[in-house]
Amino acid sequence: MSLLVFQAILQEATFSYDCPILNLYSYPAPTFPFGIAMSNQLSQRMRDQQIEALKIQRQYLTVVQERQLAWNKDSEDIEIKRIRNEIMDLVEKTIVQYDHLLEALRSPIKGA
């Protein structure tokens, strides 16, 4: 935070009997005058981070699905097997949706 912003915050501070109360919401978030090219680079970097996070989440879902399948083989209870089969179906559908999202995120950014 620059010295001028800090001084302005102190000037805007209102005081109660116990402690100072700063009104930080009256100052907008800092903006940066990046051009279109920089904006596209930042967008691509954010997409890359999202892709990596989604890959990890997808791997986790695959592990969940495999565990449910393994546990389903060990169970004799029909109701438990039914519920686990529903979970495996939902996880499979979710994995397919993750694949669609990953494919869409890997496509080039328009205007780049």
C-alpha distance (Angstrom), angle and dihedral (degrees) to the residues before:
residue distance angle dihedral
M1 . . .
S2 3.76 . .
L3 3.80 122.2 .
L4 3.82 92.4 -114.5
V5 3.81 92.5 54.8
F6 3.80 90.8 47.3
Q7 3.82 91.3 50.4
A8 3.81 90.5 48.7
I9 3.80 90.4 51.2
L10 3.78 91.2 51.2
Q11 3.81 90.6 49.8
E12 3.82 90.1 51.9
A13 3.82 93.2 48.5
T14 3.75 116.3 117.1
F15 3.77 120.5 -155.2
S16 3.75 131.4 -139.3
Y17 3.78 125.1 -170.8
D18 3.80 92.6 -90.7
C19 3.78 110.1 35.3
P20 3.79 143.4 -13.3
I21 3.80 116.4 -87.6
L22 3.78 114.9 -151.4
N23 3.78 120.6 -152.5
L24 3.81 98.4 -143.9
Y25 3.80 94.6 162.0
S26 3.78 93.8 71.9
Y27 3.82 89.8 72.3
P28 3.80 116.6 76.3
A29 3.76 121.6 -130.1
P30 3.80 112.4 -91.6
T31 3.78 115.5 -91.7
F32 3.75 125.7 -155.5
P33 3.79 122.9 -144.8
F34 3.82 95.7 -131.8
G35 3.75 117.5 159.3
I36 3.77 126.3 -126.3
A37 3.81 91.9 -89.3
M38 3.81 92.5 55.0
S39 3.79 90.2 46.1
N40 3.81 90.3 54.2
Q41 3.80 90.9 48.8
L42 3.79 90.5 51.8
S43 3.80 91.0 46.6
Q44 3.80 90.8 51.1
R45 3.81 91.5 48.3
M46 3.81 90.2 50.5
R47 3.80 90.3 48.7
D48 3.79 90.7 50.4
Q49 3.81 90.1 52.5
Q50 3.80 91.0 48.8
I51 3.81 91.1 49.4
E52 3.81 91.6 52.4
A53 3.81 91.7 48.0
L54 3.81 91.8 48.2
K55 3.81 91.2 49.7
I56 3.80 89.8 54.9
Q57 3.81 92.0 46.4
R58 3.80 90.3 49.1
Q59 3.80 90.9 51.9
Y60 3.79 89.3 50.8
L61 3.80 91.2 51.6
T62 3.80 89.7 51.5
V63 3.81 89.5 54.0
V64 3.82 90.4 48.9
Q65 3.79 89.9 50.9
E66 3.82 92.8 49.1
R67 3.81 92.3 48.5
Q68 3.80 92.1 50.7
L69 3.81 89.1 50.8
A70 3.81 91.8 50.0
W71 3.82 92.4 46.6
N72 3.79 90.6 46.7
K73 3.81 90.0 60.0
D74 3.82 90.5 53.7
S75 3.80 96.1 51.1
E76 3.80 125.2 89.4
D77 3.82 95.2 -174.6
I78 3.82 111.1 102.6
E79 3.82 93.5 -153.8
I80 3.81 92.2 52.8
K81 3.81 90.5 48.2
R82 3.81 90.3 50.5
I83 3.79 92.4 51.1
R84 3.80 92.3 46.4
N85 3.80 90.5 49.5
E86 3.81 89.3 52.8
I87 3.81 89.8 49.7
M88 3.81 91.2 49.8
D89 3.81 90.6 49.7
L90 3.81 92.0 49.9
V91 3.79 91.9 47.0
E92 3.82 90.2 49.6
K93 3.81 90.7 51.5
T94 3.80 89.8 47.9
I95 3.82 91.4 50.5
V96 3.82 89.5 52.4
Q97 3.81 89.6 51.7
Y98 3.82 90.2 49.0
D99 3.82 88.2 53.5
H100 3.82 90.6 52.2
L101 3.80 91.2 48.4
L102 3.80 92.6 47.8
E103 3.79 90.1 50.3
A104 3.81 91.1 50.9
L105 3.81 92.8 47.8
R106 3.80 91.7 50.3
S107 3.80 91.7 58.0
P108 3.82 114.0 99.1
I109 3.78 118.9 -90.2
K110 3.79 111.1 -105.6
G111 3.79 112.5 -112.9
A112 3.80 93.7 23.2
